[in-house]
Amino acid sequence: MASLPMDVRLDTEPRRRRRSAGHPPRGALARAALAVALAGAGLALVPGFRHSRAPVSARRAAADLLESKGLEEMMTYRQMRERRRREASRTWRKESADWSDEEDSDSDFIANLKHGTNLLLNGAKEFPPWKDVRAEHAERGHKWMEKFSIEEIWAQHCVVPYVANDWRSVLDPLERIVDKADMAYAAVRHVKDVLDPSVKFRRAHRFAAQARWAIERRLRRCDRFSRAFLGLLGADENATEGQRRAAALLMILFEQDGVNLQHNGIYRDDPDAFLELQKVRGAVFNISLIWDQNVDRDMESRAYLIRSREELEGLPQWVLEDAAAMARAAGYRATGAEGPWLISTHEAQAGPVLRHGSAALRAVVFENQRRIGFLGGAGKGDNTPMLEQLLQVRRRLANVVGYTSHAEVVFTKTMASPKQAYGLLAKLRKEALPVARYELQELKAFAEAHGGERVASTADLEHFDLDFWRERMLEERLGLKEDYLRQFFPLDAVLEGLFGLVSRLFGVQVVEESSELCWAQGVRFFRVQDAVGARVASFFLDPFRRPGQKRRGFWSSKIQGYSELLGDRHGPRRPAVHFVFDLPEAPALLTHREVVQVFRTFGSGLRELFCRQREGLVAGSLGLEEDVLELPSHFLARWAFEPETLAACSRHVETKDPLPPAALQALAASRTFHRANALLRRCALARIDLEIHSDYDPYSDLQVFDIGKLIEAEYSVVRPRTQDRELCSLPFNTEKAGVFYGDLWSEALAADVFRTFQDAAASGSPDALGEVGARFRREVLAPGGGRAPGSALEAFLGRPPEFAALLRDLHLVDSELREKADAEVEAEVEAISFEEAYPQFEQDEDEDDYAEFEEE
């Protein structure tokens, strides 16, 4: 559209004011506007014919342009540019940017937002450029991806009846759709966790999660895929185990999403059930997002700014430096020596405080840590009503799709049966309770001898004192002090020992390379190569904490999985993983607990790194039973207590000497030192999780916290605290709901696997350890979710796995500690059990029987 000259302005001031200011008369403006309109229509005003009537077409063009909307759009180039900048600032500008004071520059506009060039979807580089991803990329990319993915799903839904006899024609399109959605969402989640925790990007992450959820829901409503899988499973006897497990997994997911309630997208006999399914599905998704938001916000609000050094008496200097860094991120001028110090309830800070802090500080931190997500039982930000509602909608969802409870839904995707899960917890409780009573009696006597408060019995011990006095006993009896040990565990030495262990076990080499995709200072990139130099996998390592930018904690996340379908001319697509640690940057010294956490985090990515499963839908951890996911992480963490591995990981920061042999043996002994009480705590939470998702009726008068305290009393020696509300912060909103026992189940399997490696190392053969590691990689890690974990472990062990290895590994049976516990333990503390308080609830007679992995 043509613009008016610079000296022409549209104004509505009164005539007198216009003339006094020297403006031209109104007629001149109207005439100029009409001239522009006629020029746009290919006409012109004739000079001297002021009142002549123009042709009809010209009059219409002028009338259209001179309407109120047209008058507003008639502006100069400068006005047009300002309007565009205002519109862009409302839509796409960065958070906290003030555009009114900025000069024109290319940075005002964010490139690569469209579908074809979006950074999350274009695949221009090997991995997404995380440091360049903005909230606009996440929103635009997932908006287009949701649209095209749903269209592609519908297209395949129409085609699949004609290709239902071919595995590749059915599985390959699904792999492409699922992989694209998973990779884009994983990139957005990673940026939120390590780069951009702003409100704007969290909103974009929520949008991405909704788009991914919509794609999954649409896919799982395609009943033609389910019928095609059923036909392939019944007709093709030559199908691989990976194909069969992929089909079985998808059929289970389709069934649990209500595919049986509709036919070709049309409701069956009961449309109300189908609508109820969609309603409760949406409720579960929304509650899951709100749950995490409430936990994060409440954890931030329960941080304490401490200005007096006396209140932090006993805390090591490295803890003070961490607290000062948190205070600086919050806007305070803080130093580790002068303060102020910000103490939060996150485990990275709360753990050292409970082990070293004063009694008053320990009590405050413990009290707040156990009440995260609880704000009185009601109101915005409180997870109490969220928990009750989540249990209700999950039960309704299970009932709609044909199950009695959410636990029954969960056990369709686990290795253990309900009887085995309950049997594991009952066996651990039976064997650990006598040892826990003995250890706490010993702890009580030690505390009283060293100035602690005297109590009548072990049941009256304060919960926030247990870790403190255990640490004092560890220092006195084993001579292990965290300040001393940190000097021997610099990060480079720990990584050298870890990569050396991986090389010895699995026959690979970890080589560091440079990468322009590293998103922050200190982030490192590594390639995993086999013996001949061929690439096996890749991973990024983000070791250091960044207060205010990076989420606290240790975790691993998948960038991309192994895929033969999505490879290139050079071969299959190789897997890649993120490993994120929470370590201090200067100096980068680790405690032994952090060393164990580093090993465990790296172990959680072993399935992805060494996967060679052809079926991408069950590659890595995809399609794997929920209760065996943590087996590699427990297995690798177990090596962090072996003297040989610790010697390879230790190097004094100044003298470069390794840890003395006595310290190595003491660290190995610390693995089982006063651990029975913590084990019972894990068992109690697992039992609570099973009960509230199976037998608990959310509509009854018995509250969920009552169930929790009754079960906790059965699994503990120290009397439970009635004011604690730790259930409000547990991950009940995730896929782990109903599978808390899976961490113990995986640890039991890992103990049996580790014993095989111990036997190989003790054999004296230099190649024995490598041979066992190669077999573990081939039989357990490489198949991923494409092989049943029971058969994979049996192929590796040469026999069915068993529990006895875990009990012996924890010194709960056949040990000197157990003999002392049986000989000296006092009478049991009188407590009301669940059965005594509620005799109307029937309990299976064989519930406490020992359920073994293999069938007896």
C-alpha positions in Angstrom: 0.0 0.0 0.0 1.3 3.5 -0.9 2.1 5.7 2.1 1.5 9.5 2.4 4.4 12.0 2.1 6.2 12.8 5.3 4.6 16.2 5.6 1.1 14.9 5.4 -0.6 13.9 8.7 -4.1 12.8 9.6 -5.3 14.8 12.5 -8.6 15.5 14.3 -7.7 18.7 16.0 -10.2 21.6 15.8 -10.0 23.9 12.9 -8.8 26.9 14.9 -6.0 24.9 16.5 -5.0 23.6 13.1 -4.8 27.0 11.5 -3.0 28.6 14.4 -0.4 25.8 14.1 0.1 26.5 10.4 -1.4 23.2 9.2 -3.0 23.1 5.8 -6.8 23.2 5.6 -8.8 20.0 6.0 -9.7 19.9 2.3 -6.1 19.6 1.3 -5.7 16.5 3.5 -8.8 14.9 2.1 -7.7 15.7 -1.4 -4.3 14.2 -0.8 -5.8 11.1 0.7 -8.2 10.8 -2.3 -5.2 11.2 -4.7 -3.4 8.3 -3.0 -6.5 6.1 -3.2 -7.1 6.9 -6.9 -3.4 6.3 -7.6 -3.8 2.8 -6.1 -6.8 2.2 -8.4 -4.8 3.3 -11.4 -6.6 6.7 -11.7 -5.8 10.4 -10.9 -7.5 13.6 -9.9 -7.9 16.1 -12.8 -6.6 19.5 -11.8 -9.2 22.3 -11.8 -12.2 19.9 -11.4 -12.5 20.1 -7.6 -16.1 18.8 -7.3 -16.2 16.5 -10.3 -17.5 13.0 -9.7 -15.0 10.2 -10.2 -16.0 6.9 -11.8 -17.8 4.3 -9.7 -14.7 2.0 -9.3 -12.6 4.9 -8.2 -15.2 6.0 -5.7 -15.5 2.5 -4.3 -11.7 2.2 -3.9 -11.6 5.6 -2.2 -14.5 4.7 0.1 -12.9 1.4 1.1 -9.6 3.2 1.9 -11.2 6.1 3.7 -13.1 3.9 6.2 -11.9 4.0 9.8 -9.8 0.9 9.4 -8.2 2.3 6.3 -7.4 5.6 7.9 -5.6 3.9 10.7 -3.5 2.0 8.2 -2.5 5.1 6.3 0.7 6.0 8.0 4.3 6.8 7.3 7.0 4.3 7.0 8.3 5.3 10.5 4.8 4.8 12.0 4.6 1.4 10.3 7.9 0.4 11.7 7.0 1.4 15.2 3.7 -0.6 14.9 5.6 -3.7 13.8 8.0 -3.3 16.7 5.2 -3.0 19.2 3.5 -6.1 17.8 6.7 -8.1 17.9 7.4 -7.0 21.4 4.0 -8.3 22.5 4.5 -11.6 20.8 8.1 -12.6 20.3 10.4 -10.4 22.3 12.7 -11.8 25.0 11.7 -11.6 28.6 12.8 -8.4 30.4 13.9 -6.7 27.1 12.9 -3.0 26.8 12.3 -2.4 23.1 11.4 1.3 23.4 15.1 2.1 24.3 16.7 -0.3 21.8 18.1 0.6 18.4 17.1 -1.2 15.3 19.0 -4.4 15.1 18.7 -7.9 13.8 18.5 -9.2 17.4 14.9 -7.9 17.6 13.7 -10.8 15.6 14.2 -14.5 16.3 15.1 -16.5 13.2 14.2 -20.2 12.4 10.7 -20.2 13.8 8.9 -21.8 10.9 8.3 -25.5 10.6 10.9 -26.1 7.9 13.7 -24.2 9.6 12.8 -24.6 13.3 15.9 -25.4 15.3 14.0 -28.3 17.0 12.8 -29.9 13.8 15.1 -29.2 10.9 17.8 -31.7 11.8 20.5 -29.5 10.3 23.1 -30.5 12.9 23.9 -33.8 14.6 22.1 -32.7 17.8 19.8 -29.7 18.6 21.6 -26.4 19.2 20.3 -26.1 22.8 21.9 -22.8 23.5 20.0 -21.1 20.6 16.6 -22.5 21.5 14.1 -19.9 22.7 10.6 -20.2 24.0 9.3 -19.2 20.5 11.0 -22.2 18.9 9.4 -24.6 21.4 5.9 -23.1 20.9 6.0 -22.8 17.2 7.8 -26.1 16.6 5.4 -28.2 18.8 2.4 -26.4 17.3 3.4 -27.5 13.8 4.6 -30.9 15.0 1.3 -31.6 16.6 -0.6 -30.6 13.5 1.5 -32.6 11.1 1.9 -35.6 13.4 -1.8 -36.0 13.9 -2.3 -35.7 10.1 0.3 -38.4 9.6 -1.2 -40.6 12.2 -4.6 -40.4 10.5 -3.0 -41.1 7.1 -1.3 -44.3 8.5 -4.6 -45.2 10.2 -6.2 -45.2 6.8 -3.4 -47.2 5.1 -2.6 -49.8 7.8 -5.5 -52.2 6.8 -3.8 -52.7 3.4 -0.3 -53.4 4.7 -1.3 -55.2 7.9 0.7 -58.3 6.9 4.1 -56.6 6.9 5.9 -55.7 10.1 8.0 -53.0 8.6 5.0 -51.2 7.0 3.2 -51.1 10.4 6.1 -50.4 12.8 8.3 -48.0 10.8 5.8 -45.1 10.4 5.0 -45.3 14.2 8.7 -45.2 15.0 9.2 -42.0 12.9 6.2 -40.3 14.5 7.1 -41.2 18.1 10.8 -40.5 17.7 10.2 -37.0 16.3 7.9 -36.1 19.1 10.2 -37.5 21.8 13.3 -35.8 20.5 11.7 -32.4 20.2 10.2 -32.5 23.7 13.4 -33.9 25.2 15.3 -30.9 23.8 12.8 -28.4 25.3 12.9 -30.1 28.7 16.7 -30.1 28.7 16.8 -26.4 28.0 14.4 -25.7 30.8 16.4 -27.8 33.2 19.9 -26.5 32.5 19.6 -23.1 30.6 16.4 -21.2 30.9 14.2 -21.6 34.0 12.3 -18.4 33.2 8.5 -18.2 33.5 8.3 -17.7 29.7 10.2 -20.9 28.9 8.4 -22.9 31.6 5.2 -21.9 29.8 6.6 -23.0 26.5 7.7 -26.3 28.1 4.1 -26.8 29.3 2.9 -26.1 25.8 5.4 -28.7 24.4 4.2 -31.2 27.0 0.6 -30.7 26.0 1.5 -31.1 22.3 3.4 -34.4 22.9 0.5 -35.6 25.1 -2.0 -34.8 22.3 0.1 -36.8 19.8 0.3 -39.8 22.1 -3.5 -39.7 22.8 -4.3 -39.5 19.1 -1.9 -42.4 18.3 -3.3 -44.7 21.0 -6.8 -44.2 19.8 -6.1 -45.9 16.4 -7.7 -49.3 16.8 -6.6 -50.4 13.3 -3.0 -50.6 14.6 -4.1 -52.8 17.4 -5.9 -55.1 15.1 -2.9 -55.2 12.8 -0.6 -56.1 15.6 -2.9 -58.8 16.8 -3.0 -60.3 13.3 0.8 -60.2 12.9 1.4 -61.8 16.3 -1.0 -64.6 15.4 0.2 -65.2 11.8 3.9 -64.6 11.7 5.8 -67.3 13.6 9.2 -65.9 12.4 8.8 -62.5 14.0 11.7 -61.5 16.2 11.4 -61.0 20.0 11.8 -57.3 19.5 8.9 -57.1 17.0 6.7 -59.1 19.3 7.5 -57.0 22.4 7.0 -53.8 20.4 3.6 -55.0 19.3 2.6 -56.2 22.8 3.7 -53.0 24.3 1.7 -50.9 21.9 -1.4 -53.1 22.3 -1.2 -52.6 26.1 -0.9 -48.9 25.7 -3.8 -48.8 23.2 -5.9 -50.8 25.6 -5.2 -48.6 28.5 -6.1 -45.6 26.4 -9.5 -46.9 25.6 -9.0 -48.2 22.1 -11.6 -51.0 22.9 -14.2 -48.3 23.6 -14.4 -47.1 20.0 -14.2 -48.5 16.5 -12.6 -46.5 13.6 -12.9 -43.3 15.8 -16.6 -43.9 16.4 -18.0 -44.6 19.9 -19.3 -48.0 20.6 -22.2 -49.0 22.8 -21.2 -46.8 25.7 -20.2 -43.3 24.5 -20.3 -42.1 28.1 -17.4 -44.4 29.0 -15.3 -43.1 26.2 -16.0 -39.4 27.2 -15.2 -40.3 30.8 -11.9 -41.7 29.7 -10.9 -38.5 27.8 -12.0 -36.5 30.8 -9.9 -38.4 33.4 -7.0 -38.6 31.0 -6.9 -34.9 30.8 -7.2 -34.6 34.6 -4.3 -36.9 35.2 -2.1 -34.9 32.8 -3.0 -31.5 34.3 -2.5 -32.7 37.9 0.9 -34.1 37.0 2.0 -30.7 35.7 0.6 -28.8 38.7 2.2 -31.2 41.1 5.7 -30.4 39.9 5.0 -26.7 39.9 3.8 -26.8 43.5 6.9 -28.8 44.6 9.3 -26.5 42.9 7.7 -23.3 44.2 7.4 -24.6 47.8 11.0 -25.7 47.8 12.1 -22.3 46.7 10.0 -20.6 49.4 11.4 -22.8 52.1 14.9 -21.4 51.8 16.4 -19.6 54.8 18.8 -16.6 54.6 21.2 -16.9 57.5 23.4 -13.9 58.4 24.9 -15.2 61.7 27.9 -17.5 61.4 27.1 -19.0 64.8 23.9 -20.6 63.5 25.9 -22.5 60.9 28.3 -24.0 63.4 29.7 -27.4 62.4 29.1 -27.0 58.6 32.2 -27.6 56.5 33.5 -24.7 54.4 32.4 -26.3 51.1 28.8 -26.3 52.3 29.1 -22.6 53.2 30.5 -21.8 49.8 27.5 -23.5 48.2 25.1 -21.6 50.4 26.9 -18.3 49.6 26.6 -19.1 45.8 22.9 -19.7 46.3 22.6 -16.3 48.1 24.4 -14.6 45.2 22.1 -16.1 42.7 19.2 -14.7 44.8 20.7 -11.2 44.5 22.7 -10.9 47.7 26.4 -9.9 48.0 27.6 -13.0 49.7 30.9 -14.7 50.3 31.6 -18.1 51.9 33.5 -16.5 54.8 31.2 -13.5 55.6 27.8 -14.6 54.3 24.9 -14.3 54.1 24.1 -17.9 53.4 21.0 -19.3 51.7 20.1 -22.8 53.0 17.4 -24.6 51.0 15.6 -27.9 51.5 17.1 -29.6 48.4 18.9 -32.8 49.2 22.2 -31.3 48.0 22.1 -28.8 50.9 19.8 -30.5 53.3 22.0 -33.7 53.4 25.2 -32.0 54.6 23.2 -29.9 57.1 21.6 -33.0 58.7 25.0 -34.6 58.9 27.0 -31.7 60.3 24.7 -28.9 61.4 23.6 -27.8 64.8 20.6 -29.3 66.4 18.4 -26.2 65.9 19.3 -26.0 62.2 18.8 -29.7 61.7 15.4 -29.6 63.2 14.3 -26.6 61.0 15.7 -28.1 57.8 14.3 -31.6 58.5 10.8 -30.2 59.4 10.6 -28.2 56.2 12.0 -31.0 54.0 9.3 -33.4 55.2 6.5 -30.8 54.5 7.4 -29.7 50.9 4.2 -29.4 48.9 2.1 -29.1 52.1 0.6 -25.7 52.9 -1.9 -26.7 55.5 -4.0 -29.2 53.5 -5.9 -26.9 51.1 -5.5 -23.9 48.9 -3.4 -22.9 45.9 0.0 -24.5 45.8 -0.9 -27.4 48.2 -0.5 -30.9 46.9 -2.8 -32.4 49.5 -6.0 -32.0 47.4 -3.9 -32.8 44.3 -2.9 -36.2 45.9 -6.5 -37.1 46.8 -7.8 -36.0 43.3 -5.0 -37.9 41.6 -5.8 -41.1 43.4 -9.5 -40.6 42.5 -9.0 -40.0 38.8 -6.5 -42.8 38.4 -9.0 -45.3 40.0 -11.7 -44.0 37.7 -9.4 -44.3 34.7 -8.5 -47.9 35.6 -12.2 -48.8 36.1 -13.1 -47.3 32.7 -10.6 -49.4 30.8 -11.4 -52.6 32.7 -9.0 -52.7 35.7 -9.8 -52.6 39.4 -7.1 -50.3 40.4 -4.1 -48.2 39.2 -1.7 -50.8 40.6 -3.3 -53.5 38.4 -2.6 -51.2 35.4 1.0 -50.7 36.5 1.7 -54.4 36.9 1.0 -55.0 33.2 4.3 -53.3 32.5 6.5 -54.8 35.3 8.7 -57.8 35.6 7.4 -58.6 39.1 4.0 -59.9 39.9 2.0 -58.3 42.8 2.9 -61.3 45.0 6.6 -61.0 44.3 6.6 -57.2 44.9 4.8 -57.7 48.3 7.1 -60.6 49.1 10.2 -58.6 48.4 9.1 -55.9 50.8 8.0 -58.4 53.5 11.3 -60.3 53.2 13.4 -57.1 53.5 11.4 -56.0 56.5 11.7 -59.3 58.2 15.5 -59.4 57.8 16.3 -55.7 58.3 14.2 -55.0 61.5 16.4 -56.9 63.9 19.5 -55.3 62.4 17.9 -51.9 62.6 17.0 -52.3 66.2 20.6 -53.3 67.1 22.1 -50.4 65.1 19.8 -47.8 66.7 20.5 -49.2 70.2 24.2 -48.8 69.4 23.6 -45.3 68.0 21.6 -44.3 71.1 24.5 -45.4 73.4 27.0 -43.6 71.3 25.0 -40.3 71.3 24.5 -40.4 75.0 28.2 -41.0 75.6 29.1 -38.0 73.4 26.7 -35.4 74.9 23.5 -36.2 73.1 20.1 -36.0 74.7 19.2 -39.0 76.7 16.0 -40.8 75.7 14.1 -43.7 77.2 14.3 -46.0 74.2 15.3 -46.1 70.6 11.7 -45.3 69.6 12.1 -41.8 71.1 15.1 -40.8 69.0 14.7 -37.7 66.9 14.6 -38.4 63.2 16.8 -35.4 62.5 19.5 -36.7 64.8 20.0 -40.1 63.1 22.2 -39.0 60.2 24.2 -36.7 62.5 25.2 -39.3 65.0 25.8 -41.9 62.3 28.3 -39.5 60.7 30.0 -39.0 64.1 30.3 -42.8 64.5 31.6 -43.1 61.0 34.3 -40.6 61.7 35.3 -42.2 65.0 35.2 -45.9 64.1 36.3 -45.8 60.5 38.2 -42.5 60.5 36.3 -41.1 57.5 35.8 -37.4 57.4 34.3 -35.7 54.3 36.7 -32.8 54.4 39.7 -35.2 54.3 38.2 -37.4 51.5 37.3 -34.5 49.3 41.0 -33.7 48.8 41.4 -37.1 47.1 38.5 -36.9 44.7 39.0 -34.1 42.1 36.5 -34.4 39.2 39.1 -35.2 36.6 40.5 -38.1 38.6 37.0 -39.5 39.3 36.1 -39.3 35.6 39.4 -41.0 34.7 38.6 -43.9 37.0 35.0 -44.1 35.9 35.9 -44.2 32.2 38.7 -46.7 32.9 36.2 -49.0 34.6 33.8 -48.8 31.7 36.7 -49.6 29.3 37.7 -52.7 31.4 34.2 -54.0 31.7 32.8 -53.3 28.2 35.8 -53.0 25.9 35.3 -49.4 24.8 37.2 -46.2 24.9 35.8 -42.8 26.0 37.4 -40.0 24.0 36.8 -36.3 24.6 36.1 -34.1 21.6 35.2 -30.4 21.1 31.7 -29.5 20.1 30.1 -26.1 19.2 26.8 -27.4 20.7 28.0 -27.2 24.3 25.6 -24.9 26.0 27.6 -23.5 28.9 31.1 -23.1 30.2 32.4 -26.4 31.7 30.1 -28.6 29.5 32.1 -31.4 27.8 31.5 -33.7 24.9 32.6 -37.3 24.6 32.5 -40.1 22.0 32.4 -43.8 23.0 34.4 -45.9 20.6 35.0 -49.6 20.2 38.3 -51.4 20.0 38.8 -50.5 16.3 37.8 -46.9 16.7 34.2 -47.1 15.4 31.7 -44.8 17.0 29.4 -46.5 19.5 27.6 -43.6 21.2 28.1 -40.0 22.3 27.3 -38.1 25.4 27.4 -34.5 26.9 28.6 -34.0 30.4 27.4 -31.0 32.4 29.1 -31.4 35.8 28.9 -28.0 37.6 26.1 -26.3 39.3 24.8 -22.9 38.1 22.6 -21.4 40.8 19.6 -19.6 39.3 20.0 -21.2 35.9 20.4 -25.0 36.3 18.1 -27.3 38.3 19.8 -29.0 41.3 20.4 -32.7 41.3 22.0 -35.6 39.3 20.2 -37.1 36.3 20.6 -38.5 32.8 18.4 -37.9 29.8 18.3 -39.3 26.3 19.1 -37.1 23.3 18.4 -39.7 20.7 18.2 -43.5 20.7 19.7 -46.1 18.5 17.8 -46.6 15.3 18.5 -48.4 12.0 15.5 -46.9 10.4 16.5 -43.3 11.1 20.2 -43.7 10.2 22.0 -42.4 7.2 24.4 -43.7 4.5 27.1 -44.2 7.1 25.0 -46.6 9.1 22.4 -46.6 12.0 21.8 -43.6 14.1 24.0 -43.8 17.1 22.6 -43.1 20.6 23.4 -40.0 22.6 22.8 -39.1 26.2 23.0 -36.1 28.6 24.7 -36.6 32.0 24.0 -33.8 34.4 25.8 -33.5 37.8 25.5 -31.1 40.7 29.1 -30.4 41.6 31.1 -27.3 42.7 33.1 -25.7 40.0 36.0 -24.2 41.9 37.5 -26.3 43.3 35.9 -29.3 41.6 36.3 -31.6 44.6 33.8 -34.4 45.4 32.8 -36.2 48.6 32.6 -40.0 48.4 28.8 -39.7 48.4 29.0 -37.5 45.2 31.4 -40.1 43.7 28.8 -42.8 44.2 26.2 -40.5 42.7 28.3 -39.8 39.6 28.7 -43.6 39.1 25.0 -44.2 39.6 24.0 -41.4 37.2 26.4 -42.7 34.5 25.1 -46.2 35.0 21.5 -45.0 34.3 22.6 -44.3 30.7 24.3 -47.6 30.0 21.2 -49.1 28.3 21.1 -46.1 25.9 24.8 -46.0 25.2 25.2 -49.7 24.4 21.8 -50.4 22.7 21.8 -52.3 19.5 18.1 -53.1 19.2 16.8 -52.9 15.6 13.2 -52.1 16.6 13.4 -48.4 17.6 10.1 -48.5 19.5 11.8 -50.8 22.1 15.3 -49.5 21.9 17.2 -48.5 25.0 14.8 -48.1 28.0 11.7 -47.8 25.7 9.3 -50.7 26.3 11.3 -52.0 29.2 9.6 -53.1 32.4 9.4 -50.3 34.9 10.9 -52.2 37.8 14.2 -53.1 36.1 15.1 -49.6 34.7 17.5 -48.9 37.5 19.5 -52.1 37.3 22.5 -50.7 35.4 22.7 -47.6 37.8 22.8 -49.8 40.9 25.3 -52.1 39.3 27.7 -49.3 38.4 27.2 -47.6 41.7 28.3 -50.8 43.5 31.8 -50.4 41.9 32.3 -47.1 43.7 32.9 -49.0 46.9 35.5 -51.4 45.5 39.0 -50.6 46.7 40.6 -51.1 43.2 38.1 -48.7 41.6 38.5 -46.2 44.4 42.3 -46.3 44.0 41.9 -45.5 40.3 39.5 -42.6 41.1 41.5 -41.0 43.9 44.3 -38.5 43.4 45.2 -35.9 46.0 44.6 -32.4 44.6 48.1 -31.3 45.6 50.4 -34.2 46.2 48.7 -36.4 43.5 48.9 -39.4 45.9 46.1 -42.0 45.9 44.0 -42.8 49.0 45.9 -44.9 51.6 44.9 -48.6 51.6 43.4 -48.2 55.1 41.0 -45.4 53.8 40.1 -47.6 50.8 39.1 -50.5 53.1 37.2 -48.1 55.4 35.2 -46.7 52.4 34.3 -50.2 51.3 33.1 -51.0 54.9 31.0 -47.8 55.0 28.6 -49.2 52.4 26.8 -51.3 54.9 27.6 -49.2 58.0 24.2 -48.5 59.8 22.2 -48.9 56.6 19.3 -51.0 57.9 17.2 -48.0 59.0 17.5 -46.3 55.7 16.6 -49.6 53.9 13.4 -49.9 56.0 12.5 -46.3 55.1 12.7 -47.2 51.4 10.6 -50.3 52.0 8.0 -48.3 53.9 7.6 -45.7 51.0 7.4 -48.6 48.5 4.6 -50.3 50.6 2.7 -47.0 51.0 2.9 -46.5 47.2 1.5 -50.0 46.5 -1.3 -49.6 49.1 -2.6 -46.2 48.0 -2.7 -47.3 44.4 -4.3 -50.7 45.0 -6.5 -51.1 48.1 -6.9 -47.5 49.2 -10.4 -46.0 48.6 -10.1 -42.3 48.1 -13.8 -41.8 49.0 -13.5 -43.5 52.4 -13.1 -41.8 55.8 -9.5 -43.0 56.1 -7.1 -40.4 54.8 -4.1 -41.2 52.7 -1.8 -39.8 55.4 -3.3 -42.2 58.0 -2.4 -45.2 55.7 1.1 -43.8 55.4 1.7 -43.5 59.1 0.3 -46.9 59.9 2.5 -48.6 57.3 5.5 -46.5 58.4 5.1 -47.7 61.9 5.3 -51.3 60.7 8.6 -50.6 58.9 10.4 -48.5 61.4 12.0 -48.7 64.9 11.8 -45.0 65.6 8.3 -43.7 66.2 6.9 -41.9 63.0 6.3 -38.2 63.1 2.6 -37.5 62.7 3.3 -33.9 61.4 5.3 -35.0 58.4 3.7 -34.8 55.0 6.4 -36.2 52.7 3.8 -37.8 50.5 3.1 -34.4 49.1 6.5 -34.2 47.4 7.0 -37.8 46.3 6.8 -38.4 42.5 3.3 -39.8 42.5 2.6 -37.8 39.4 5.1 -39.7 37.2 5.3 -43.2 35.7 6.9 -44.3 39.0 3.6 -44.2 40.7 2.9 -47.7 41.8 6.5 -48.8 41.1 8.4 -47.4 44.0 9.4 -51.0 44.9 11.1 -51.1 41.5 14.2 -49.4 42.9 14.6 -52.2 45.4 13.8 -54.8 42.8 16.5 -53.4 40.5 19.0 -53.3 43.4 18.3 -57.0 44.1 19.0 -57.9 40.5 22.1 -55.7 40.4 23.5 -57.4 43.5 23.2 -60.8 41.8 24.8 -59.4 38.6 27.6 -57.8 40.6 28.4 -61.1 42.3 29.0 -62.7 38.9 31.6 -60.0 38.2 33.2 -60.5 41.6 33.6 -64.2 40.9 35.2 -63.4 37.6 37.6 -60.9 39.2 38.5 -63.4 41.9 39.3 -66.1 39.4 42.7 -64.6 38.6 42.3 -64.7 34.9 43.2 -61.3 33.3 40.5 -61.7 30.6 37.7 -63.0 32.9 36.3 -59.6 33.8 36.2 -58.4 30.2 34.5 -61.6 29.1 31.7 -61.2 31.7 31.3 -57.6 30.8 31.0 -58.4 27.1 28.3 -61.0 27.9 26.5 -58.5 30.2 26.6 -55.9 27.4 25.4 -58.4 24.8 22.6 -60.1 26.8 21.3 -57.4 29.0 22.2 -53.9 27.7 22.2 -54.2 23.9 18.7 -55.7 23.5 17.1 -52.8 25.5 13.4 -53.2 25.8 13.3 -55.7 22.9 14.0 -58.6 25.2 12.3 -59.8 28.4 14.5 -58.9 31.3 14.0 -62.3 33.0 15.2 -64.2 30.0 18.1 -61.7 29.4 19.3 -62.1 33.0 19.0 -65.8 32.9 21.0 -65.9 29.7 23.7 -63.8 31.4 23.8 -65.6 34.8 23.2 -69.1 33.5 20.4 -69.5 36.0 17.4 -67.6 37.3 18.2 -64.5 39.5 17.7 -64.7 43.2 17.2 -62.5 46.3 19.8 -64.1 48.5 22.6 -62.1 46.8 21.0 -58.8 48.0 20.5 -60.0 51.5 24.1 -61.2 51.8 25.3 -58.0 50.1 23.6 -55.9 52.7 24.9 -58.1 55.5 21.3 -58.9 56.6 21.9 -62.6 56.7 24.9 -64.9 57.2 27.0 -62.1 58.7 28.6 -61.1 62.0 26.3 -58.1 62.2 23.2 -60.3 62.0 24.5 -62.6 64.7 25.1 -59.7 67.1 21.6 -58.4 66.3 20.0 -61.7 67.0 21.9 -62.1 70.3 21.6 -58.6 71.7 18.5 -57.0 70.3 16.0 -55.8 72.9 12.3 -56.5 73.0 10.3 -55.0 70.1 8.8 -51.5 70.7 5.2 -51.8 71.4 3.3 -50.3 68.4 -0.2 -50.7 67.0 0.1 -52.6 63.7 -2.2 -52.1 60.8 -3.9 -55.4 61.3 -4.6 -54.6 65.0 -6.0 -51.2 64.3 -8.1 -52.3 61.3 -9.0 -56.0 61.7 -11.7 -55.6 59.1 -9.1 -55.5 56.3 -8.3 -59.0 55.3 -4.7 -59.9 54.6 -3.6 -62.8 52.5 -2.0 -65.6 54.5 0.9 -65.9 52.2 1.6 -62.2 51.8 4.7 -62.4 54.0 5.9 -65.5 52.2 9.2 -65.2 50.4 8.4 -64.7 46.7 11.5 -65.6 44.7 12.2 -64.4 41.2 12.0 -67.9 39.8 8.9 -70.0 40.3 9.4 -72.6 43.0 
